[in-house]
Amino acid sequence: MRLRLGYSPCPNDTFIFHALVHGLLDDAEAQGFEFDVELADVEALNLKADAGDIDVAKISYHAYGYLADRYVLLPAGGALGQGVGPLVVARQPDLDLSGRRIAIPGGRTTANLLLRLWRLEDVELVEYRYDRIMPAVVAGEVDAGLIIHESRFTYPDYGLSELVDLGAWWEREVGELVPLGAIAARRSLGEETLTRLTRLIRSSLEYAWRDPEASARYVAEHAQEMEPHVRQQHIDLYVNRYSLDVGEEGAAAARALLQRGHQRGLFAPVPEPFFAVG
């Protein structure tokens, strides 16, 4: 079976998928699978899934609200946890956001949904690719930026200040983990294939944890702008036990986010279970 597989070039994703896409797994589950790999920004993957142009992809939990009729989430390979949320940053540490232009990393990112749940009124949201947001803030193209991924570690290098930690707000307000992204797969693949894919992703992650040096070159190749210590910070934060299995805590966090997105009128109610068996 040949599948189109998409994930981001960010260190957490390349770390998780390295062993799988490089044929390093001795697992019999891998037999019969071939992957055409596409590395793309998460918002690009959100839109590819919506267009039906990909079979298995890392997407935003927010985006799943629009995709649940065609895709199901796998309980492995995702990004969620504590202290992992997006930040709003600006040049001025005490900037009042009222009436301001805020750069966001895509309309269907979880970051954007968290921002809208926190504050929707009297701001103008402007979409930028995630890695263009901080330069846009510095250049004065926008007043503030909603940052994700490695930007969480590097924004001080741009002379920017944190205004809001939306993950911390979510954890206080809702009391759940911050659900950022998950692996989505076509429902039409069937339960057996979805279960095998879940096992493969888990095996790939376990391989990466056992031998982190094996993936180091692949991770660095697709994150060339990052210093090694930033890449490691990224992996340490975003790859955790919930990446191996979302469990009940992860499912509860996803439920809370998707329910609130529906209550805001963004998408239809999302049927449960969200996650494929496996």
Steps between C-alpha positions, in 0.01 A plus 500: 500500500640837395400794716558873479642596840542858609662654805680821581877560475497592869733296725221324689351356181825408327618339824184289526479392135869453419518125563171433322582679177860378489414131523662450840219306662527123528130486567306266276226765511709705253473236231272601219520875568672755281493871578523803276616756754417868484643744751294817531389764746212380717252746349592376152433145622168609651395631160634197311292273719194715442559475125540121527856514369661291774435165669673542837610834638594696809223757533382750757232389744307809391508381138353166601171676568464541124632156405334253736260369237792378287791451741555342839782575743768251594584484872876528437736750341328817612595805706321590820593551859565766762696817439489452123256768396543786252609845610398850397810719471567862412775758495341687790475296821186685617320527166120526520369264232172688448463590133834346409613293201614156615687258275375142530655177362188395309126514542461134590789470739425418861689816589241706316213319669653559843543868416138527390379322811708736713420821313309537176379858502670819383810348345597442137649159424745474211628163378873440460704182472611425854869575439420842353309626802782625719677683214166661413458623857855633509447679167179663622279329242280390789468610861532156657552140401357165601801269505532121503767229468861602563404868516406433861873471575641765267271805524730680749773490233274724290459751781137397552306469824234250600156655548287188543571130546184349353595151614527617860167679462338182363640287782368745763165562332414148385722281715607274214816429306570725202411301185706635211523244220419139419551247224190473283434215258227433249210309651476306176832326577313272738554388857775247429717750311437774756606265779816401314587864433461582867734216595755613241502857629545375856784274391665789317479723806634228728791452259573875514500497879732198510746648253454878471825538308358297214257776406726797585615564143148471357365735765777754440463479121143626519557753777814668376420837653502357853789464736546142627386594851181653359426185303543295817279735702237463230511120512508488879191721527280373221585128499372344819297208631190635330681468168512128563139475612258788554315298765193623682662833588576574139153399384346727765713792383401443138135477600517827693661686210269363232191563708599863546573538131153369421342727761663796325326393180819408316404145404234235554503277810790254473385140550685277743714302525759737354775240503531181300526172683862408557 
